[in-house]
Amino acid sequence: MEKSYKIESDGSISITFNFKPEGSMLEQEEQIAAALSEAGRLASELSLKSFDTGGESIIVNNEKLSSRGEEKKTTKPPGVE
């Protein structure tokens, strides 16, 4: 399954997936569900990056807050064990 994304000049995000439906109807539905789940994960990742400060400290309510940088985290989509 190929995926690509583009961040438009107005800030909107276009996500494209290409997959070849194969197998039974159930298998095809699972492929579609996996693609949609991945699209949601990618959209969330790109949206959250807009809140990133790039590593520099920020001041909120006269309190200096700093980041430890990006941390590797993994999550499981619904239905995956």
Contact map, one row per residue, 1 for C-alpha under 8 A:
111000000000000011110000000000000010000000000000000000000000000000000000000000000
111100000000000011100000000000000000000000000000000000000000000000000000000000000
111110000000001111000000000000000000000000000000000000000000000000000000000000000
011111000000001110000000000000000000000000000000000000000000000000000000000000000
001111100000111100000000000000000000000000000000000000000000000000000000000000000
000111110000111000000000000000000000000000000000000000000000000000000000000000000
000011111011110000000000000000000000000000000000000000000000000000000000000000000
000001111111110000000000000000000000000000000000000000000000000000000000000000000
000000111111000000000000000000000000000000000000000000000000000000000000000000000
000000011111000000000000000000000000000000000000000000000000000000000000000000000
000000111111100000000000000000000000000000000000000000000000000000000000000000000
000000111111110000000000000000000000000000000000000000000000000000000000000000000
000011110011111000000000000000000000000000100000000000000000000000000000000000000
000011110001111100000000000000000000000000000000000000000000000000000000000000000
001111000000111110000000000000000000001000100000000000000000000000000000000000000
001110000000011111000000000000000000000000000000000000000000000000000000000000000
111100000000001111100000000000000010000000000000000000000000000000000000000000000
111000000000000111110000000000000000000000000000000000000000000000000000000000000
110000000000000011111000000000000000000000000000000000000000000000000000000000000
100000000000000001111100000000000000000000000000000000000000000000000000000000000
000000000000000000111110000100100000000000000000000000000000000000000000000000000
000000000000000000011111001100000000000000000000000000000000000000000000000000000
000000000000000000001111111100000000000000000000000000000000000000000000000000000
000000000000000000000111111100000000000000000000000000000000000000000000000000000
000000000000000000000011111110000000000000000000000000000000000000000000000000000
000000000000000000000011111111000000000000000000000000000000000000000000000000000
000000000000000000000111111111100000000000000000000000000000000000000000000000000
000000000000000000001111111111110000000000000000000000000000000000000000000000000
000000000000000000000000111111111000000000000000000000000000000000000000000000000
000000000000000000000000011111111100000000000000000000000000000000000000000000000
000000000000000000001000001111111110000000000000000000000000000000000000000000000
000000000000000000000000000111111111000000000000000000000000000000000000000000000
000000000000000000000000000011111111100000000000000000000000000000000000000000000
000000000000000000000000000001111111110000000000000000000000000000000000000000000
100000000000000010000000000000111111111000000000000000000000000000000000000000000
000000000000000000000000000000011111111100000000000000000000000000000000000000000
000000000000000000000000000000001111111110000000000000000000000000000000000010000
000000000000000000000000000000000111111111000000000000000000000000000000000000000
000000000000001000000000000000000011111111100000000000000000000000000000000000000
000000000000000000000000000000000001111111110000000000000000000000000000000000000
000000000000000000000000000000000000111111111000000000000000000000000000000000000
000000000000000000000000000000000000011111111100000000000000000000000000000000000
000000000000101000000000000000000000001111111110000000000000000000000000000000000
000000000000000000000000000000000000000111111111000000000000000000000000000000000
000000000000000000000000000000000000000011111111100000000000000000000000000000000
000000000000000000000000000000000000000001111111110000000000000000000000000000000
000000000000000000000000000000000000000000111111111000000000000000000000000000000
000000000000000000000000000000000000000000011111111100000000000000000000000000000
000000000000000000000000000000000000000000001111111100000000000000000000000000000
000000000000000000000000000000000000000000000111111100000000000000000000000000000
000000000000000000000000000000000000000000000011111110000000000000000000000000000
000000000000000000000000000000000000000000000001111111100000000000000000000000000
000000000000000000000000000000000000000000000000001111111100000000000000000000000
000000000000000000000000000000000000000000000000000111110000000000000000000000000
000000000000000000000000000000000000000000000000000111111000000001111000000000000
000000000000000000000000000000000000000000000000000011111100000001100000000000000
000000000000000000000000000000000000000000000000000010111110000111100000000000000
000000000000000000000000000000000000000000000000000010011111000111000000000000000
000000000000000000000000000000000000000000000000000000001111111110000000000000000
000000000000000000000000000000000000000000000000000000000111111110000000000000000
000000000000000000000000000000000000000000000000000000000011111000000000000000000
000000000000000000000000000000000000000000000000000000000011111100000000000000000
000000000000000000000000000000000000000000000000000000000011111110000000000000000
000000000000000000000000000000000000000000000000000000001111011111000000000000000
000000000000000000000000000000000000000000000000000000001111001111100000000000000
000000000000000000000000000000000000000000000000000000111100000111110000000000000
000000000000000000000000000000000000000000000000000000111000000011111000000000000
000000000000000000000000000000000000000000000000000000100000000001111110000000000
000000000000000000000000000000000000000000000000000000100000000000111110000000000
000000000000000000000000000000000000000000000000000000000000000000011111000000000
000000000000000000000000000000000000000000000000000000000000000000011111100000000
000000000000000000000000000000000000000000000000000000000000000000000111110000000
000000000000000000000000000000000000000000000000000000000000000000000011111000000
000000000000000000000000000000000000000000000000000000000000000000000001111100000
000000000000000000000000000000000000000000000000000000000000000000000000111110000
000000000000000000000000000000000000000000000000000000000000000000000000011111011
000000000000000000000000000000000000100000000000000000000000000000000000001111110
000000000000000000000000000000000000000000000000000000000000000000000000000111110
000000000000000000000000000000000000000000000000000000000000000000000000000011111
000000000000000000000000000000000000000000000000000000000000000000000000000111111
000000000000000000000000000000000000000000000000000000000000000000000000000100111
